[in-house]
Amino acid sequence: MARPTRVLLADDHTLVRRGVRLILEGEPDLTVVAEAGDGAEAVELARAREVDLAVLDIAMPRMTGLQAARELSRRLPDLRILILTMYDNEQYFFEALKAGASGYVLKSVADRDLVEACRAAVRDQSFVYPGAERALVRSYLDRLHRGDDLPTRAVTEREEEILKLVAEGHTTKEIGELLFISAKTVERHRANLLHKLGMRDRLELTRYAIRAGLIDP
């Protein structure tokens, strides 16, 4: 008999993790072997433990689920990744696929879809929650027919990392240490963000980060 798929859960809400764990642990072919409270911890645990599948929330402290997915895809290319989120959002869906996720599951229907999504990911198949499939495909094809670009990022991946940490109140020195870059580089990215987004200070950057789903309000 094949061993169960070893799952890492990452969500900054303990109650959510507990609920998701109950769903997964009820299945003989799935077992939760690690839990993380933010994206950075998820990356650390995935690298330290034998994990087959990472289930990541989007809005988490220090590093979002999308940022963690990008990092994990680079470092652990064999690891399967699912995004579990409250955001029914086309932009996030495309970003999740681009970041290396196999699927996108809404928390509101996790009891219905999550187990199927986990099994699909392990089989190296994609999973999109059923209600979104037709709308997403139609939107994608309409864009191609019109010759439009796919949704673009307002900021680069590195700028997004800086933006999130600035909005969470980290100092320039702390951000540099977390991202392994110099304080001068942090300041340059921060200045670029203010200029690019047409903003003046940390408060406006924080409001933008909340609207973008990088941090919880």
C-alpha positions in Angstrom: 0.0 0.0 0.0 1.4 3.4 -1.0 2.3 5.8 1.9 0.0 8.8 2.4 0.8 12.1 0.8 2.7 14.3 3.3 1.1 17.7 3.5 2.4 21.1 4.8 -0.4 23.6 5.8 0.4 27.3 5.9 -2.2 29.8 7.3 -1.8 32.5 9.9 -5.1 31.6 11.5 -4.8 28.6 13.9 -8.6 27.8 13.6 -8.4 27.7 9.8 -5.4 25.3 10.0 -7.3 23.1 12.5 -10.3 23.0 10.2 -8.3 22.2 7.1 -6.3 19.5 9.0 -9.6 17.8 10.1 -10.7 17.7 6.4 -7.4 16.2 5.2 -6.7 13.8 8.2 -10.1 12.2 7.5 -8.6 10.7 4.3 -6.4 7.6 4.4 -4.2 8.9 1.6 -3.4 12.3 3.1 -1.5 13.2 6.3 -0.5 16.6 7.6 3.1 16.5 8.8 3.8 20.2 9.3 2.0 23.5 10.0 3.2 27.1 9.4 1.9 30.4 10.5 3.4 32.4 7.6 5.0 32.0 4.2 8.6 32.3 5.4 8.0 29.5 8.0 6.4 27.4 5.3 9.5 27.7 3.1 11.7 26.7 6.0 9.6 23.7 7.0 9.3 22.5 3.5 13.0 22.5 3.1 13.6 20.8 6.5 10.9 18.1 6.3 9.9 15.5 3.8 6.8 17.1 2.3 5.0 16.1 -0.9 2.4 18.9 -1.0 2.2 22.5 0.4 -1.3 24.1 0.9 -0.7 27.8 1.2 -3.0 30.7 2.2 -2.5 33.9 0.2 -2.5 36.7 2.8 0.1 35.8 5.5 2.6 37.8 7.5 6.3 38.2 6.4 5.8 36.3 3.1 2.5 35.7 1.2 1.4 32.4 -0.1 2.2 33.5 -3.7 5.7 34.6 -2.6 6.2 31.3 -0.8 5.0 29.4 -3.8 7.5 31.2 -6.1 10.3 30.4 -3.6 9.3 26.8 -3.1 9.0 26.3 -6.9 12.6 27.5 -7.3 14.0 25.6 -4.4 11.9 22.4 -4.5 10.7 21.8 -8.0 9.2 18.4 -7.2 7.0 19.8 -4.4 3.3 20.2 -5.4 1.6 23.4 -4.3 -2.0 24.4 -3.8 -3.3 27.9 -3.0 -6.2 27.9 -0.5 -7.8 31.3 -0.3 -10.9 33.4 0.5 -10.2 35.6 -2.6 -12.3 34.7 -5.6 -10.1 36.8 -7.8 -8.9 36.2 -11.4 -5.6 38.1 -10.9 -4.7 35.9 -7.9 -5.6 32.8 -9.9 -3.2 33.7 -12.8 -0.5 34.7 -10.3 -0.9 31.4 -8.5 -0.4 29.4 -11.7 2.6 31.6 -12.6 4.1 31.0 -9.2 4.0 27.3 -9.7 0.7 26.2 -8.0 -1.2 23.2 -9.3 -4.5 24.5 -8.0 -6.6 27.3 -6.5 -9.2 26.4 -3.9 -11.7 28.7 -2.1 -11.9 28.4 1.7 -15.7 28.7 1.4 -15.9 25.4 -0.4 -12.8 23.7 1.0 -14.9 20.9 2.6 -16.1 20.1 -0.9 -13.0 20.7 -3.1 -9.8 20.5 -1.1 -9.4 16.7 -1.0 -10.0 16.4 -4.7 -7.5 19.3 -5.4 -4.8 17.6 -3.2 -5.2 14.3 -5.1 -5.1 16.2 -8.5 -1.9 18.0 -7.5 -0.3 14.7 -6.5 -1.1 13.3 -9.9 0.5 16.4 -11.4 -2.9 17.7 -12.6 -4.3 21.2 -12.3 -7.4 22.0 -10.2 -9.6 25.1 -10.5 -12.8 25.4 -8.4 -15.6 24.4 -10.7 -17.6 27.7 -10.6 -14.6 29.6 -11.9 -13.5 27.3 -14.7 -15.8 28.6 -17.5 -15.5 32.2 -16.5 -11.7 32.1 -16.4 -11.3 30.3 -19.6 -13.7 32.6 -21.4 -11.9 35.7 -20.0 -8.6 34.3 -21.1 -9.8 33.5 -24.6 -11.5 36.9 -25.0 -8.2 38.6 -24.1 -6.3 36.5 -26.7 -8.9 37.3 -29.4 -8.7 41.0 -28.7 -4.9 40.8 -28.7 -4.9 42.1 -25.1 -2.1 41.2 -22.6 -2.8 39.0 -19.7 -3.1 40.7 -16.3 0.2 42.4 -15.5 1.9 43.0 -12.2 2.0 46.6 -10.9 5.2 45.9 -9.1 8.1 43.4 -9.4 8.3 40.3 -7.2 11.1 41.9 -5.1 9.2 45.2 -4.8 6.2 43.2 -3.6 8.3 41.6 -0.9 9.5 45.0 0.2 6.0 46.5 0.1 4.6 43.8 2.3 7.3 44.1 4.9 7.1 47.9 4.9 3.3 47.7 5.4 3.8 45.3 8.3 5.9 47.9 10.0 9.4 46.3 9.7 12.3 48.7 9.7 14.7 49.1 6.8 17.3 47.1 8.8 14.9 44.3 9.6 13.7 44.0 5.9 17.3 43.8 4.8 18.0 41.0 7.2 14.8 39.1 6.2 15.6 39.3 2.5 19.4 39.1 2.7 20.0 42.5 1.0 21.6 45.7 2.2 19.6 48.6 3.8 20.6 50.7 0.9 19.0 48.3 -1.5 15.8 48.3 0.6 15.7 52.1 0.5 16.1 52.1 -3.2 13.3 49.6 -3.7 11.1 51.6 -1.3 11.8 54.8 -3.3 10.9 53.0 -6.5 7.7 51.8 -5.1 6.6 55.3 -3.9 7.5 56.7 -7.4 5.9 53.9 -9.4 2.6 53.9 -7.4 2.5 57.7 -7.0 2.5 57.5 -3.2 4.2 59.6 -0.6 4.6 57.6 2.6 4.4 54.3 4.5 0.7 54.9 5.3 -0.3 55.0 1.6 1.9 52.0 0.9 0.1 50.1 3.7 -3.3 51.0 2.3 -2.2 49.7 -1.1 -0.9 46.5 0.4 -4.2 45.9 2.1 -6.1 46.5 -1.2 -3.7 44.1 -3.0 -4.3 41.4 -0.5 -0.7 41.3 0.7 -1.7 41.9 4.4 -4.9 41.7 6.3 -6.7 44.9 7.2 
